[in-house]
Amino acid sequence: MNVAIVGASGAVGHEFLRVLAEQNFPIDSLRLFGSKRSAGSVIPFKGKDYIVEELTPESDFSGVDIAFTSAGAGTSKEYADVITRHGTLMIDNSSAFRMDADVPLVVPEVNGADALVRPRNIIGNPNCTTIQMVVALKPVNDLSKIRKVHVATYQAASGAGASAMAELENQYRELIEGKEPTVEKFAYQLAFNVIPHIDVFLDNDYTKEEMKMYNETRKIMHSDEIAVSATCVRVPVLRAHSEAIWVETERPLEVAEVRKAFENAEGLVVLDDPASKGYPMPLHIADKDPVYVGRLRKDIANPNGIAFWVVGDQIKKGAALNAVQIAQWLLVNDPVFADGYNSSVSKN
């Protein structure tokens, strides 16, 4: 594959490169794009240095098979036609096109086949909180249709970018030294605090982040019947999001059957042993690929309810890894990519 990364200098851009290397993704050529400020900088990848090109309306993506984009919704909207006009597939990590009817929104373990129908040659990568939640919801929904989801998220600083992670570290340092903490990326001091506010508030008093979980889940799972009520909270963790989830299904589910479904599900790892204090925590899940699930139990407030806890690395599965997994799914299942990839493998 001939691959491009747009937003290569950012936290997710660097993670794209790391994930592509870890996954041994087949790359014949690689081009890196960034802003005018980052253009000309050098980024190493698998023993070779690559110069970041400035993304402009004149940028030529001809010959590029797949472009992974993570430079913000505004950039994605402005340059989508530039990137796709010669047939390049754009796998976009921003919120720009996620709810567009003609852009599939894909988590491969849940709805990989949606990636086959992409009239604009764009595939949306969902919001990080949605991704890890639907990976866990799918096996439950396969047992019995889900009616309602209540979720409280505990989101790491990484969700606001590399500078936010640096700000959290700096705040702890400043507070320990008796200084006033620097607050720029968050609404309030995050160190020694939690902030029940991510993204802007909407007219219904939910935040945009919370409504993303509502809308994206329904689109990914092909259901207008699933109601999702979320409270999204920023916590003083560097990397990896956690979620407490309560699900109501059409029929009562036993913990044992849900556990078995989780154990057999793609992309999920069960870590659930209360007797030995075994449960997922962001401290241990950061930098890991799967979504981890634990604290599985009946919802004692709802006879048709089940409750559990999930943790996933926000930069990996919540962003770069999911996008790369979409491309990997296409290499196996989409004739447009699979034929060329398989013929190149056979030659080698």
Steps between C-alpha positions, in 0.01 A plus 500: 500500500601860434412681823474863609451644847344845535575659835819297530658729760217470753454244778270279293720545193797363692279221629398414143865443416559291810191287439582451131843373603363277778236352271755452221257671264611453138640835387670551164524877534425744780428872486450725801298823495464776753442869552728774372657508846594131500592479130866417451537317830642151487324195647667157511309184407648149490855619459433768242446876536196665340455871441159644588335668200275802541137420429370750244217511243764402242618188687499202266373172648499313170641153552416501871275205587408592857533829689462496877390848606513645850543876473163616633150524354566834330801368310317181404207695356725745317725239342273197451464566127873561465576167667237285324483654149743246349340198667678502835300350786483741793468341845420803710555521874313830546131567564460667158301230320400248767127564481482557123268240348740431212804443723525166683599516867694185575629290787622182326399261780145640489410611145797439274281437194379860510846598370417341164247772412677836489367720218724794594808283557494605865467276806443654841693388807260535797556694819735326743236448769255354250754258356583321823136495611358343183770231498351389833137564404502281188528161675226606742277616215558166322352323803201731537420833336610794707234752596691748716856584591606721788870580506731713712841556346830569672706655223874550504683820413619337175153559357583870482837443331868486584503855636224407745702205626795733549277750681381234746857396578600864536207575733608229741853633492386858561267404786766291673734799476233725654432691177171594337423235234490596135152445351470532123367178347225426752215698652659462845805355668503127425770389743343371826159560340234362264308717252147388396524692176653392166435708187231768481157492664202467266141622535394179676774551765692199376846568360599440141719211618203337671278537195772347283463182704122509448506564124807299402392188690165494320668541161770237557259243642230572238235568761277799559362318803810509721478798736835612640528739793857604580683713752855569382759589761864602465723335761866557590628198309753538221383231259216243470130569547275309740122459484238373744215359291147386588309322222133407481412218259172360367533185711682446829858381449696281737850611595644168384367534144619860475843399628523224240395742226765747614766227505413399143475855365761645267706783647390443861698364794317399816677597822242431767596334828360699795634250754858584407428866413530425132352774280625731222664830591646769274834469676537149360306529172684801353684402181309174458297417188176331622210635700494350850180420687437417865272564801232295320183463706121516496347845529311464827285802408375345176394135443599529134825679580867407496789718617870496414815713478717547190843655453681571174801699385359822358780565253525139384162327472325833548671654198799373301462125547132495404578693181780260409274205578245640254771495233604148601138384474481643148820322395330170579139569405484772232591391145618854421785455748519124553571409137796732471630413845471123448667514159789701646536247785503209255775665295713542809 
